[in-house]
Amino acid sequence: MTNQQLMQEDLKYIFHPCSQMKDHEKLPLIPIKKGKGSYITDFDNNSYLDCISSWWVNLFGHSNDYINSKIELQIKELEHVIFAGFTHKPAIDLASRLVKITPEYLNKVFFADNGSSAVEIALKMSFQYFKNRGETRTLFVSLENSYHGETMGALAVSDTGLYKDIYKDILIKTIQAKSPALVSEDEAIEDMRRILKEHRYKISSVIVEPLVQCAGSMKMYKPSYLKKLRALCDDEGIFLIADEIAVGFGRTGTMFGVNQADISPDFMCLSKGLTGGYMPLSVVMMTDEIYDSFYCDYNEGKSFLDSHSYTGNTIACAVANAVLDIFEKDDIINKNLKKIELIKKRTKKFEELENVLEVRQTGMICAIELKGYSSDERVGLKIFEQALKYGVYIRPLGNIIYFMPPYCFNKKEIKKMIDITYLVVKGLLK
């Protein structure tokens, strides 16, 4: 079948995520037939360099031979089993390894199947922890410009109006503090201090995306804010949730964003890169203190009763173990340092363009913010279409172009990604 035939068939039945389907009256959908390494290929045999890791999930390339081999081995033994009352070795191995590589004190692992679910679990646990102690703390604090997912609880602690505003009448009450990515660090920390004191004994937890507010236009801030926030939460007896779903597993240049602040959160939510772009899986890491608060006789009513049909899926856990194998044997974090520097060097030329406001980078995440375009112009869509003609797949966030490539990108692919995008952006100038 051709791209056109499959597109027409798709539009008969499918409602795509984060899309206005009316756009596809003019904007073609691209049916992808296969992927290998840094490229995805459509049914008309056009190949595209995947510069956003297929929505920030792919780490080691499409159809990675090593990960494929581990899936093949696992699927021959066990595809899935209920995770209540049963367990399996891939989950045990994965939990043990995650405890070893995440910050100190995160000694227990709760499995789920996507990032939003992980955020929901961390919120519910933080609320129930206090409830089990006889306190009702109904408030959660997040940062302005934050994004934590699109299920109801995750959406409530987000601050992206495009996704959230329509549902505000039915969301739980949350408070947004000033973001260090938008104001000075001192102003942000003082605003957080004010909120925590003003609502003392009413707040269960504070949730943040360490270092980069990804869906929030890739706004970035320094690790020192996290260190100060950790101290504030400790002073007020409030849990700190690190949402590392998008920024974990090397995206910020270290294994986890919080590593750069040398802090340990009370909860850590992980997903996306956890399975290298292969399978839905998420985990919530937590401290022994939190785990112990739910440890009781069943009839005491303090159990944490949250479940998902595919919790701890066997194949997904096998994939995640393969991902951790690659990190270890290929020394990925250190190898990425050269790629980070190359991206920094090659994107410097964007600063010379009149329609570029800023170039910013944290690790393997680089953003180019354009200026002089209204939202009605949909400049991001124009850039997407033009870059695609040259075999480069990027998906701008409005006026924000960003690169978040898989770690398998070589020098040639990094240069192609940046140089084609530069020519497209430069071509927009009158």
C-alpha positions in Angstrom: 0.0 0.0 0.0 1.1 3.6 -0.5 1.2 6.5 2.0 -1.9 8.0 0.4 -3.9 4.8 0.7 -3.0 4.2 4.3 -3.6 7.8 5.2 -7.1 7.7 3.8 -7.8 4.5 5.7 -6.4 5.9 8.9 -8.7 9.0 8.7 -11.8 6.8 8.5 -11.2 5.4 12.0 -8.5 7.0 14.1 -8.5 10.1 16.4 -4.8 10.9 16.9 -3.3 12.3 20.1 -2.4 16.0 20.6 -3.8 16.8 17.1 -6.5 18.8 15.4 -7.8 16.3 13.0 -9.1 19.0 10.7 -5.4 19.9 9.9 -5.2 16.6 8.0 -7.5 17.9 5.3 -4.3 19.6 4.1 -1.5 18.2 6.2 -0.7 14.5 5.2 -0.4 11.9 7.9 2.8 9.8 7.4 2.3 6.1 7.7 5.6 4.6 8.9 6.5 1.1 7.7 9.8 0.5 9.5 12.5 2.0 11.6 16.2 1.2 12.0 18.7 3.1 14.0 18.2 6.9 13.7 15.7 6.7 10.8 12.1 5.9 10.3 10.8 5.0 6.8 7.4 5.4 5.2 5.4 3.2 2.7 6.7 5.3 -0.2 10.2 4.5 0.9 11.0 8.0 2.2 13.3 8.0 5.2 13.3 10.6 8.0 15.9 11.3 10.7 14.1 11.0 14.0 15.3 14.1 15.8 12.8 14.0 18.7 13.2 10.3 19.6 9.6 9.6 18.7 8.2 11.9 21.4 11.3 11.6 23.7 11.2 7.9 24.3 13.7 6.3 21.9 17.2 6.1 23.3 19.2 3.6 21.3 17.6 3.7 17.9 14.7 2.0 16.2 14.8 -1.8 16.0 17.9 -2.1 18.2 19.4 -5.5 17.7 20.3 -6.1 21.3 16.9 -5.1 22.7 15.2 -7.1 20.0 17.1 -10.2 21.1 16.1 -9.8 24.7 12.4 -9.4 23.7 12.7 -12.6 21.6 14.1 -14.5 24.6 11.5 -13.2 27.0 8.5 -13.8 24.8 9.3 -17.4 24.4 9.1 -17.9 28.2 6.4 -15.5 29.6 4.5 -12.6 27.9 2.6 -11.4 31.0 1.2 -12.4 34.3 -0.9 -10.7 36.9 1.4 -8.8 39.3 -0.8 -9.0 42.3 0.2 -12.2 44.2 2.7 -13.1 41.5 6.1 -11.8 40.5 8.8 -12.6 37.9 12.5 -12.3 37.5 12.6 -9.4 34.9 10.7 -7.2 37.4 12.8 -8.2 40.3 16.0 -7.6 38.4 14.8 -4.3 37.1 13.7 -3.0 40.5 17.0 -4.0 42.1 19.0 -2.2 39.3 16.8 0.9 39.5 17.4 1.1 43.3 21.2 1.0 42.7 21.3 3.7 40.0 18.7 6.2 41.5 19.5 8.6 44.3 20.0 7.4 47.9 17.0 6.4 49.9 14.8 5.5 46.9 14.7 1.8 47.9 11.2 0.7 46.8 9.6 0.5 43.4 5.9 0.6 42.4 5.2 -0.4 38.8 2.7 1.2 36.4 2.4 1.5 32.6 2.8 5.1 31.6 4.1 8.5 32.8 0.8 10.0 33.7 -0.1 6.9 35.8 3.2 7.2 37.6 2.5 10.9 38.5 -1.0 9.9 39.7 0.4 7.2 41.9 3.0 9.6 43.5 0.2 12.1 44.2 -2.1 9.5 45.7 0.6 8.0 47.8 1.7 11.4 49.2 -1.9 12.2 50.1 -2.6 8.8 51.6 0.7 8.8 53.6 -0.6 11.8 55.6 -4.2 10.3 55.7 -2.8 7.2 57.2 -1.4 9.4 60.0 -4.7 11.1 60.6 -4.0 14.3 58.5 -5.9 15.5 55.5 -3.6 17.4 53.2 -5.6 18.1 50.0 -3.2 20.5 48.3 -0.3 19.8 45.8 2.2 22.4 44.6 3.8 22.4 41.2 5.6 25.1 39.1 4.1 27.5 36.7 4.7 26.4 33.1 4.9 22.7 34.2 3.6 19.6 32.5 3.1 16.3 34.2 0.6 14.4 32.0 -3.0 14.4 30.9 -4.9 12.1 33.2 -7.0 14.1 35.7 -4.6 14.2 38.6 -1.5 14.8 36.4 -3.3 17.5 34.5 -4.3 19.2 37.8 -0.7 19.7 38.8 0.3 20.9 35.3 0.2 24.5 34.2 -0.2 24.2 30.5 -3.5 26.1 29.7 -3.8 24.6 26.2 -4.3 21.1 27.8 -5.8 22.1 31.1 -8.1 25.0 31.0 -11.1 23.2 29.5 -11.2 20.8 32.5 -10.5 23.3 35.3 -14.0 22.8 36.8 -13.5 19.2 37.5 -9.8 19.1 38.6 -8.4 18.7 42.1 -7.2 22.0 43.6 -3.5 22.7 43.2 -1.2 25.6 43.6 1.4 26.8 41.1 4.5 28.5 42.4 6.8 30.7 40.2 9.1 28.7 38.0 12.9 29.3 38.1 12.8 28.8 34.4 10.7 32.0 34.0 11.9 34.2 36.9 15.1 34.5 38.9 16.0 31.6 41.2 15.7 33.8 44.3 12.2 35.0 43.3 11.1 31.4 42.6 12.3 30.0 45.8 10.8 32.9 47.8 7.5 32.3 46.2 7.7 28.6 47.0 8.6 29.5 50.6 5.6 31.8 50.9 3.2 29.1 49.5 4.5 26.4 51.8 4.2 28.6 54.9 0.8 30.0 53.9 -0.7 26.5 53.4 1.2 24.7 56.2 -0.2 21.3 57.1 -2.5 21.4 54.0 0.1 20.4 51.4 1.0 16.8 50.7 3.8 17.3 48.1 5.6 19.5 45.6 6.2 18.1 42.2 8.8 19.4 39.7 10.4 18.5 36.4 14.1 18.6 37.2 16.1 21.2 35.1 13.9 21.2 32.0 10.1 22.0 31.6 9.9 20.0 28.4 6.3 20.5 27.2 6.5 24.1 28.7 8.5 25.3 25.7 11.7 23.6 26.8 12.3 26.2 29.5 15.4 25.4 31.6 16.7 26.2 35.0 19.8 25.5 37.2 20.3 22.6 39.6 20.8 25.0 42.6 17.0 25.6 42.7 16.4 21.9 43.3 18.9 21.9 46.2 17.1 24.9 47.8 13.7 23.3 47.2 14.8 20.1 48.8 15.7 22.0 51.9 12.4 23.9 51.9 10.4 20.7 51.7 12.4 19.2 54.5 11.8 22.2 56.7 8.0 22.0 56.1 7.7 18.2 56.2 6.4 18.0 52.7 7.3 15.4 50.1 9.3 16.3 47.0 8.3 14.4 43.8 10.8 14.4 41.0 9.1 13.9 37.6 12.0 12.5 35.6 9.7 11.0 33.0 11.0 13.1 30.1 14.4 14.2 31.5 15.6 10.9 33.1 18.0 8.4 31.6 20.6 10.8 30.4 18.6 13.5 28.7 20.0 16.3 30.9 23.6 15.0 30.6 23.5 13.0 33.8 21.5 9.8 34.4 18.9 11.8 36.2 18.3 15.5 36.5 18.4 15.5 40.3 22.0 14.1 40.2 23.2 17.6 39.2 21.8 19.0 42.4 23.1 16.1 44.5 19.7 15.6 46.1 17.3 12.7 46.7 13.6 13.3 46.2 11.0 11.3 48.2 9.4 10.1 45.0 10.8 9.7 41.6 8.6 9.0 38.5 10.3 7.3 35.6 9.0 6.3 32.2 9.7 7.1 28.5 13.4 6.3 28.2 13.0 3.5 30.7 12.2 1.1 27.9 14.2 2.9 25.2 11.1 3.6 23.1 9.8 0.1 22.9 7.1 -0.6 25.5 4.8 1.3 27.8 6.2 1.0 31.4 6.6 3.4 34.3 7.8 3.2 37.9 7.5 5.2 41.0 10.6 5.1 43.2 10.0 5.9 46.9 11.7 5.8 50.3 11.4 3.1 52.9 9.5 5.6 55.2 6.7 6.0 52.5 6.6 2.2 51.8 6.3 1.5 55.6 3.4 3.8 56.0 1.2 1.4 53.9 2.6 -1.8 55.6 -0.2 -3.1 57.8 -2.8 -5.8 58.4 -5.2 -5.6 55.5 -8.3 -4.7 57.6 -6.5 -1.6 59.1 -7.4 0.2 55.9 -4.0 1.7 55.2 -3.1 -0.4 52.1 -2.4 1.4 48.8 -4.9 -0.1 46.4 -3.8 1.0 43.0 -3.5 -1.4 40.1 -3.2 -1.6 36.3 -3.9 -4.6 34.2 -0.4 -4.6 32.7 1.5 -3.6 35.9 5.0 -5.0 35.7 4.6 -6.4 32.2 7.2 -9.1 31.7 8.3 -8.1 28.2 8.4 -4.4 29.2 10.6 -5.2 32.2 12.9 -7.4 30.0 13.2 -4.4 27.6 14.1 -2.0 30.5 16.8 -4.4 31.7 18.2 -4.4 28.2 18.2 -0.6 28.2 20.2 -0.6 31.4 22.6 -3.2 30.0 23.4 -0.8 27.1 23.9 2.1 29.5 26.4 0.0 31.4 28.3 -1.8 28.7 28.5 1.2 26.3 29.3 3.9 28.9 26.5 6.0 27.3 26.5 9.0 29.7 30.2 9.7 29.1 30.0 9.1 25.4 27.1 11.6 25.1 29.4 14.3 26.5 31.0 14.7 23.0 27.6 14.8 21.3 26.4 17.4 23.8 29.4 19.6 22.9 28.9 19.1 19.1 25.2 20.1 19.4 26.2 23.2 21.4 28.8 24.1 18.8 26.7 23.5 15.7 23.6 25.4 17.0 25.6 28.5 17.9 25.0 29.9 14.4 21.2 30.1 15.1 22.0 33.0 17.4 23.0 35.1 14.4 19.6 34.9 12.8 17.2 37.9 13.2 14.2 35.6 13.9 15.9 33.7 16.7 15.4 34.9 20.3 17.5 32.4 22.2 19.3 29.1 21.9 19.4 27.1 25.2 20.6 23.6 26.0 20.7 21.2 28.9 22.6 18.0 28.0 21.0 16.2 25.1 18.1 18.7 25.0 18.5 21.8 22.8 15.9 24.4 22.1 15.8 27.3 19.6 13.2 29.9 20.4 12.0 32.0 17.5 10.7 35.6 17.7 8.4 37.7 15.5 5.7 35.2 14.8 2.2 35.1 16.1 0.4 31.9 17.1 -1.9 32.3 14.1 1.0 32.0 11.8 1.8 28.4 13.0 5.4 28.8 12.2 6.2 25.5 13.9 4.0 23.6 11.4 5.7 25.3 8.5 9.1 24.3 9.8 8.0 20.8 10.3 6.7 20.5 6.7 9.8 22.0 5.2 12.3 20.0 7.2 10.4 16.8 6.4 11.1 17.5 2.7 14.8 17.1 3.4 14.4 14.0 5.5 14.5 15.6 8.9 11.7 15.0 11.4 11.3 17.6 14.0 8.1 18.6 15.8 8.3 22.2 17.1 6.3 23.4 20.1 4.8 26.5 18.6 7.7 28.9 18.1 10.1 26.5 19.9 12.2 24.2 17.8 13.9 21.6 19.8 16.3 18.7 19.3 16.1 15.6 21.5 17.7 12.9 19.4 18.3 9.2 20.2 21.8 8.6 21.6 22.7 6.5 18.6 23.0 9.7 16.5 26.5 9.9 15.0 28.3 13.1 14.1 27.0 13.1 10.5 23.4 12.7 11.7 23.8 15.5 14.3 25.1 17.8 11.7 22.3 17.0 9.2 19.7 17.5 11.9 21.0 21.0 12.8 22.1 22.2 9.3 18.8 21.3 7.6 16.8 23.0 10.4 19.1 26.1 10.2 18.4 26.4 6.5 14.7 26.1 7.0 14.7 28.7 9.8 16.9 31.0 7.8 14.6 30.6 4.8 11.7 32.1 6.8 13.4 35.5 6.9 11.9 38.0 4.5 
